[in-house]
Amino acid sequence: MRAVAIARPGGAEVLEEREVEDLPAPGEGEVLLEVAAAGVNRTDTVQRQGGYTLPPGASPYPGVECSGTILALGANVSPRWAVGDQVCALLNGGGYAEKVVVPAGLLLPVPEGVSLTDAAGLAEVACTVWSTVFMTSHLSPGESFLIHGGSSGIGTFAIQIAKYLGNKVFVTAGSEEKLDACKGLGADVCINYKTEDFVERIKEETNGKGVDVILDNMGGSYLQRNLNSLAVDGRLFVIGFMGGTVTEVNLQPMLARRLTIQVAGLRGRSLANKARIVSEVEKNVWPAVVSGKVKPVIYKTLPLSEAVEAHKLMESSTHIGKILLIPVHDW
């Protein structure tokens, strides 16, 4: 089969589409998918740079989500799945390929009304947002929610599901085009971080109270300002370190306002933990997608052979929504 390999740690140019050894038959509790499309994520770029330790047993090829059709079932797979089913999946890796083996517990049905290709942009964002914002930070109806990077794949999804569940949504982004896109998805307060101080704007919009939950992809450079933006009993969840991993912080606001900071990724979790998240997503998020209230926002689709261009686009941060790669099957 063909897959995208990382020739060596480095820039986007180290990605190479090549012929690789075919996959073994799916093992117990696994399925083999013919990949229709794979989502491109920041995790993939970090892996390519050599900054990510792969989970045990993970494929060396990048790609942590995909959509596709079931080609074969391993032993003891739930009878709900059959050869020919169209699904999307959360992966440990290997999505940048023509085929991938996936634990059946990490499969989701392609939602009615969503194309098989576009479904490739759902699993990672849905599982990330639901596990962090709702399962852990317990964002509740009526609370306020700040999303940094509102025009990203994570951001565009988080805006929609939070609005669907009755929250006031604040976002930051770096251009008027991106802010307009966020507003079009339902964001209530859109802040250009290049021209405005988001802390002051949030205080102004909340009469000095602050927001209840923040989803942050920046890390160190935003930590103090995030704490200053939270309301009493506020929760900050950090899912990325685009602004660095080291900073100096005044902890007094945490004590004074009973604040909580949590940091976690998705890929390194146990299979059981990820399967629980997938189950919760199907139960709580999929109805919103089927109803059309939450939609995958796809910026661009590229052939698998153009993975280099896809990574360059991801790292330029000029996109709005998800970038997808599509294998060209020739068997």
DOKEDREN-973173 format. One record per residue (C-alpha): residue number from 0; x, y, z. Coordinates in steps of 0.05 Angstrom, whole numbers. Layout:
N
+-----+--------+--------+--------+
|  nr |   east |  north |     up |
+-----+--------+--------+--------+
| NUM |      X |      Y |      Z |
...
+-----+--------+--------+--------+
//
This chain:
331
+-----+--------+--------+--------+
|  nr |   east |  north |     up |
+-----+--------+--------+--------+
|   0 |      0 |      0 |      0 |
|   1 |     20 |     73 |     -5 |
|   2 |     32 |    116 |     57 |
|   3 |     66 |    180 |     77 |
|   4 |    130 |    166 |    116 |
|   5 |    173 |    214 |    156 |
|   6 |    242 |    206 |    126 |
|   7 |    276 |    241 |    185 |
|   8 |    257 |    294 |    236 |
|   9 |    250 |    362 |    203 |
|  10 |    208 |    409 |    162 |
|  11 |    150 |    391 |    118 |
|  12 |    197 |    370 |     62 |
|  13 |    216 |    306 |    101 |
|  14 |    147 |    276 |     86 |
|  15 |    150 |    224 |     30 |
|  16 |     93 |    186 |     -1 |
|  17 |    121 |    117 |    -16 |
|  18 |    103 |     44 |    -26 |
|  19 |    105 |      9 |     42 |
|  20 |     92 |    -61 |     68 |
|  21 |     18 |    -80 |     69 |
|  22 |    -17 |    -83 |    136 |
|  23 |    -29 |   -150 |    172 |
|  24 |    -99 |   -175 |    181 |
|  25 |   -137 |   -140 |    237 |
|  26 |   -126 |   -172 |    305 |
|  27 |   -177 |   -185 |    360 |
|  28 |   -225 |   -127 |    368 |
|  29 |   -196 |    -91 |    307 |
|  30 |   -221 |    -72 |    238 |
|  31 |   -184 |    -57 |    173 |
|  32 |   -206 |      7 |    138 |
|  33 |   -197 |     31 |     67 |
|  34 |   -181 |    104 |     81 |
|  35 |   -224 |    154 |     45 |
|  36 |   -192 |    216 |     76 |
|  37 |   -147 |    234 |    135 |
|  38 |   -148 |    297 |    177 |
|  39 |    -85 |    338 |    184 |
|  40 |    -71 |    360 |    256 |
|  41 |    -18 |    397 |    296 |
|  42 |      0 |    330 |    328 |
|  43 |     24 |    307 |    260 |
|  44 |     70 |    367 |    251 |
|  45 |    100 |    357 |    320 |
|  46 |    111 |    283 |    305 |
|  47 |    145 |    302 |    239 |
|  48 |    192 |    349 |    275 |
|  49 |    212 |    294 |    323 |
|  50 |    180 |    326 |    383 |
|  51 |    130 |    272 |    399 |
|  52 |    140 |    203 |    430 |
|  53 |     94 |    153 |    396 |
|  54 |     48 |    111 |    440 |
|  55 |     69 |     38 |    445 |
|  56 |     48 |     -1 |    383 |
|  57 |     29 |     62 |    344 |
|  58 |     39 |     65 |    269 |
|  59 |    102 |    104 |    248 |
|  60 |     60 |    140 |    195 |
|  61 |     26 |    205 |    216 |
|  62 |    -49 |    214 |    218 |
|  63 |    -92 |    211 |    281 |
|  64 |   -161 |    210 |    248 |
|  65 |   -192 |    186 |    184 |
|  66 |   -256 |    165 |    149 |
|  67 |   -264 |    102 |    108 |
|  68 |   -299 |     37 |     93 |
|  69 |   -290 |    -27 |    133 |
|  70 |   -253 |    -79 |     91 |
|  71 |   -245 |   -134 |    143 |
|  72 |   -262 |   -151 |    216 |
|  73 |   -218 |   -183 |    268 |
|  74 |   -243 |   -232 |    319 |
|  75 |   -295 |   -211 |    371 |
|  76 |   -313 |   -144 |    339 |
|  77 |   -381 |   -119 |    360 |
|  78 |   -437 |   -143 |    314 |
|  79 |   -457 |    -70 |    302 |
|  80 |   -399 |    -66 |    252 |
|  81 |   -398 |   -101 |    184 |
|  82 |   -354 |   -102 |    122 |
|  83 |   -376 |    -44 |     78 |
|  84 |   -396 |      3 |    135 |
|  85 |   -374 |     75 |    126 |
|  86 |   -341 |    102 |    189 |
|  87 |   -295 |    155 |    217 |
|  88 |   -243 |    137 |    269 |
|  89 |   -196 |    162 |    322 |
|  90 |   -126 |    133 |    309 |
|  91 |    -60 |    123 |    345 |
|  92 |    -28 |    139 |    278 |
|  93 |    -26 |    113 |    207 |
|  94 |    -81 |    155 |    176 |
|  95 |    -37 |    181 |    120 |
|  96 |    -43 |    116 |     82 |
|  97 |    -89 |     76 |     37 |
|  98 |   -108 |     29 |     93 |
|  99 |   -105 |     30 |    169 |
| 100 |   -121 |    -19 |    226 |
| 101 |   -165 |     10 |    281 |
| 102 |   -192 |    -16 |    348 |
| 103 |   -267 |    -23 |    337 |
| 104 |   -279 |     18 |    401 |
| 105 |   -251 |     79 |    366 |
| 106 |   -300 |     77 |    307 |
| 107 |   -359 |    124 |    297 |
| 108 |   -411 |    118 |    242 |
| 109 |   -409 |    172 |    189 |
| 110 |   -465 |    219 |    211 |
| 111 |   -525 |    224 |    165 |
| 112 |   -518 |    286 |    122 |
| 113 |   -441 |    286 |    124 |
| 114 |   -401 |    261 |     64 |
| 115 |   -351 |    204 |     75 |
| 116 |   -294 |    252 |     58 |
| 117 |   -316 |    308 |    104 |
| 118 |   -326 |    259 |    161 |
| 119 |   -250 |    252 |    165 |
| 120 |   -249 |    320 |    198 |
| 121 |   -295 |    302 |    256 |
| 122 |   -266 |    249 |    302 |
| 123 |   -205 |    285 |    330 |
| 124 |   -238 |    352 |    341 |
| 125 |   -301 |    322 |    370 |
| 126 |   -264 |    277 |    418 |
| 127 |   -215 |    331 |    439 |
| 128 |   -268 |    384 |    452 |
| 129 |   -317 |    337 |    486 |
| 130 |   -265 |    305 |    532 |
| 131 |   -233 |    370 |    554 |
| 132 |   -287 |    422 |    555 |
| 133 |   -347 |    380 |    575 |
| 134 |   -324 |    315 |    607 |
| 135 |   -268 |    347 |    648 |
| 136 |   -280 |    422 |    653 |
| 137 |   -356 |    411 |    657 |
| 138 |   -378 |    471 |    616 |
| 139 |   -452 |    477 |    633 |
| 140 |   -509 |    511 |    596 |
| 141 |   -509 |    586 |    610 |
| 142 |   -435 |    590 |    625 |
| 143 |   -386 |    630 |    584 |
| 144 |   -330 |    599 |    543 |
| 145 |   -267 |    628 |    512 |
| 146 |   -233 |    591 |    454 |
| 147 |   -164 |    613 |    432 |
| 148 |   -152 |    599 |    358 |
| 149 |   -226 |    601 |    343 |
| 150 |   -215 |    591 |    268 |
| 151 |   -175 |    526 |    276 |
| 152 |   -205 |    457 |    266 |
| 153 |   -214 |    451 |    342 |
| 154 |   -240 |    522 |    347 |
| 155 |   -292 |    518 |    292 |
| 156 |   -320 |    455 |    322 |
| 157 |   -318 |    481 |    394 |
| 158 |   -357 |    544 |    375 |
| 159 |   -413 |    504 |    344 |
| 160 |   -422 |    451 |    399 |
| 161 |   -418 |    503 |    454 |
| 162 |   -472 |    546 |    421 |
| 163 |   -514 |    484 |    410 |
| 164 |   -510 |    469 |    484 |
| 165 |   -528 |    540 |    506 |
| 166 |   -463 |    575 |    521 |
| 167 |   -438 |    646 |    508 |
| 168 |   -376 |    638 |    464 |
| 169 |   -315 |    684 |    462 |
| 170 |   -260 |    672 |    411 |
| 171 |   -192 |    700 |    394 |
| 172 |   -163 |    699 |    323 |
| 173 |   -111 |    738 |    285 |
| 174 |   -149 |    768 |    226 |
| 175 |   -216 |    798 |    209 |
| 176 |   -228 |    743 |    159 |
| 177 |   -220 |    691 |    213 |
| 178 |   -263 |    730 |    262 |
| 179 |   -318 |    736 |    210 |
| 180 |   -316 |    661 |    201 |
| 181 |   -322 |    650 |    276 |
| 182 |   -380 |    698 |    280 |
| 183 |   -414 |    661 |    223 |
| 184 |   -408 |    597 |    264 |
| 185 |   -443 |    630 |    323 |
| 186 |   -387 |    662 |    365 |
| 187 |   -416 |    719 |    407 |
| 188 |   -352 |    759 |    421 |
| 189 |   -295 |    758 |    370 |
| 190 |   -228 |    787 |    392 |
| 191 |   -169 |    802 |    346 |
| 192 |   -110 |    784 |    390 |
| 193 |    -63 |    824 |    346 |
| 194 |    -99 |    890 |    358 |
| 195 |   -135 |    880 |    424 |
| 196 |   -118 |    857 |    495 |
| 197 |   -164 |    798 |    504 |
| 198 |   -161 |    804 |    580 |
| 199 |   -188 |    875 |    579 |
| 200 |   -241 |    858 |    526 |
| 201 |   -266 |    799 |    567 |
| 202 |   -270 |    842 |    630 |
| 203 |   -309 |    894 |    591 |
| 204 |   -357 |    843 |    560 |
| 205 |   -369 |    807 |    627 |
| 206 |   -373 |    868 |    672 |
| 207 |   -308 |    848 |    706 |
| 208 |   -330 |    777 |    721 |
| 209 |   -289 |    737 |    670 |
| 210 |   -306 |    673 |    633 |
| 211 |   -321 |    605 |    663 |
| 212 |   -279 |    560 |    618 |
| 213 |   -221 |    572 |    571 |
| 214 |   -195 |    524 |    518 |
| 215 |   -123 |    544 |    503 |
| 216 |    -74 |    522 |    449 |
| 217 |    -18 |    571 |    468 |
| 218 |      8 |    548 |    536 |
| 219 |     63 |    588 |    569 |
| 220 |     56 |    655 |    536 |
| 221 |    -19 |    659 |    552 |
| 222 |    -20 |    627 |    621 |
| 223 |    -21 |    689 |    665 |
| 224 |    -70 |    726 |    619 |
| 225 |   -115 |    665 |    618 |
| 226 |   -116 |    663 |    695 |
| 227 |   -132 |    738 |    695 |
| 228 |   -191 |    725 |    648 |
| 229 |   -225 |    671 |    689 |
| 230 |   -286 |    680 |    734 |
| 231 |   -292 |    652 |    804 |
| 232 |   -288 |    575 |    800 |
| 233 |   -262 |    584 |    728 |
| 234 |   -228 |    526 |    691 |
| 235 |   -170 |    531 |    642 |
| 236 |   -155 |    471 |    597 |
| 237 |    -90 |    474 |    558 |
| 238 |    -86 |    429 |    496 |
| 239 |    -26 |    459 |    460 |
| 240 |     39 |    496 |    469 |
| 241 |     44 |    541 |    408 |
| 242 |     66 |    596 |    457 |
| 243 |    118 |    554 |    493 |
| 244 |    120 |    508 |    553 |
| 245 |    156 |    551 |    604 |
| 246 |    132 |    614 |    639 |
| 247 |    131 |    650 |    706 |
| 248 |     62 |    658 |    736 |
| 249 |     30 |    692 |    796 |
| 250 |    -12 |    639 |    830 |
| 251 |    -51 |    688 |    874 |
| 252 |   -110 |    692 |    825 |
| 253 |   -117 |    616 |    830 |
| 254 |   -125 |    619 |    905 |
| 255 |   -168 |    681 |    906 |
| 256 |   -218 |    656 |    853 |
| 257 |   -211 |    580 |    862 |
| 258 |   -185 |    569 |    792 |
| 259 |   -167 |    502 |    760 |
| 260 |   -113 |    489 |    707 |
| 261 |   -112 |    423 |    670 |
| 262 |    -68 |    400 |    613 |
| 263 |    -78 |    337 |    572 |
| 264 |    -73 |    308 |    502 |
| 265 |   -115 |    255 |    468 |
| 266 |    -66 |    209 |    432 |
| 267 |    -29 |    182 |    493 |
| 268 |    -92 |    160 |    531 |
| 269 |   -107 |     86 |    541 |
| 270 |   -152 |     50 |    492 |
| 271 |   -205 |     42 |    545 |
| 272 |   -204 |    117 |    560 |
| 273 |   -208 |    136 |    487 |
| 274 |   -264 |     86 |    474 |
| 275 |   -303 |    118 |    531 |
| 276 |   -293 |    187 |    500 |
| 277 |   -315 |    161 |    431 |
| 278 |   -377 |    131 |    463 |
| 279 |   -394 |    197 |    497 |
| 280 |   -383 |    235 |    432 |
| 281 |   -431 |    189 |    395 |
| 282 |   -483 |    198 |    449 |
| 283 |   -477 |    273 |    460 |
| 284 |   -446 |    304 |    397 |
| 285 |   -470 |    261 |    339 |
| 286 |   -543 |    282 |    347 |
| 287 |   -522 |    355 |    337 |
| 288 |   -483 |    336 |    274 |
| 289 |   -541 |    295 |    246 |
| 290 |   -589 |    353 |    259 |
| 291 |   -542 |    400 |    220 |
| 292 |   -529 |    444 |    281 |
| 293 |   -456 |    425 |    281 |
| 294 |   -418 |    415 |    215 |
| 295 |   -347 |    397 |    197 |
| 296 |   -312 |    460 |    170 |
| 297 |   -266 |    437 |    114 |
| 298 |   -216 |    487 |     88 |
| 299 |   -181 |    446 |     35 |
| 300 |   -173 |    375 |     11 |
| 301 |   -107 |    352 |    -21 |
| 302 |    -84 |    285 |    -49 |
| 303 |    -40 |    243 |     -3 |
| 304 |     18 |    257 |    -49 |
| 305 |     15 |    331 |    -29 |
| 306 |     24 |    319 |     46 |
| 307 |     83 |    368 |     44 |
| 308 |     37 |    423 |     21 |
| 309 |    -15 |    404 |     72 |
| 310 |     35 |    411 |    129 |
| 311 |     61 |    477 |    102 |
| 312 |    -11 |    503 |    100 |
| 313 |    -24 |    478 |    171 |
| 314 |     39 |    512 |    197 |
| 315 |     23 |    577 |    161 |
| 316 |    -40 |    583 |    204 |
| 317 |    -76 |    617 |    146 |
| 318 |   -130 |    563 |    142 |
| 319 |   -199 |    565 |    172 |
| 320 |   -223 |    496 |    194 |
| 321 |   -195 |    428 |    174 |
| 322 |   -145 |    406 |    122 |
| 323 |   -155 |    336 |     93 |
| 324 |   -112 |    287 |     53 |
| 325 |   -143 |    238 |      4 |
| 326 |   -108 |    174 |    -19 |
| 327 |   -114 |    156 |    -92 |
| 328 |   -129 |     82 |    -91 |
| 329 |   -103 |     42 |   -150 |
| 330 |   -115 |    -29 |   -131 |
+-----+--------+--------+--------+
//
